[in-house]
Amino acid sequence: DVQPAPAHGHSSRLPSMPIRGTVGLGAEAGCVAVLRTADKMGNMCVQGKADVKIACESDNIESEITDHGDGSYTLRWRSKYSGHFKTHVTIDSIECLGSPTTIQLTSSTPELSKSEVDGAGLKNAVAGDKTSIRIKFVDQFSNVAIPPPSMKFGMAFLKEKEKLSAAAPCHPFEQEWEAGDTGICELRYVASNAGACGLHIWCDPNSTDERIPLPGSPFPIH
């Protein structure tokens, strides 16, 4: 009965696929990878307790290792900051194959109360001319957030001090996301009637006809 020797860094390989995950410090957040260890001869290990360690070149990353006792280890990186971060994985201070590698943390859960809304179209418009509004989305940690495709937008022109209701007709507009992972969406509309009114802008996060006003809505517009 010949058992594998202890795990060795030069024989144990990190996954070749990009290691990506979501921003956050919760149990389900972060980047996850599974390290399957092998001994010097390339035999797959069947026991745990190897000296597996994670080192990150950023102090903003928390790391965690779960030993499954069968030669495999779940590695997890968490942070409240988005971006690309270099990380090292070692066994007995020897780099594993594929280490160092880069993890990428992104955010897809915008904190709507922190959204930034600006643009000429929030203050005045000329009937018949196109104008625009820019919305920037960030998460709870103020990182750029890229909303999921299920998020929808809506806008309506109502009389001053008139409250938004589910029955308020949606004014037609065009929308376009800025190139790159900026979390910025531009809404373009054409006003049809002259006069003072309130411009209501809302989000429907899950395409359920929910109307969540964006910060500052309604905007007094002439």
Sequence and secondary structure as in RCSB ss.txt:
>XXXX:A:sequence
DVQPAPAHGHSSRLPSMPIRGTVGLGAEAGCVAVLRTADKMGNMCVQGKADVKIACESDNIESEITDHGDGSYTL
RWRSKYSGHFKTHVTIDSIECLGSPTTIQLTSSTPELSKSEVDGAGLKNAVAGDKTSIRIKFVDQFSNVAIPPPS
MKFGMAFLKEKEKLSAAAPCHPFEQEWEAGDTGICELRYVASNAGACGLHIWCDPNSTDERIPLPGSPFPIH
>XXXX:A:secstr
        GGG B  SS EEEESBSSTT EEEEEEE B TTS B       EEEEESSTT EEEEEE SSSEEEE
EEEBSS EEEEEEEEETTEE BT SEEEEEEB    GGG EEESGGGT   TTSEEEEEEE B TTS BB   TT
 EEEEEEE TT    TTS     EEEE SSS  EEEEEEE  S S EEEEEEEETTSSS  EE TT SEEE 
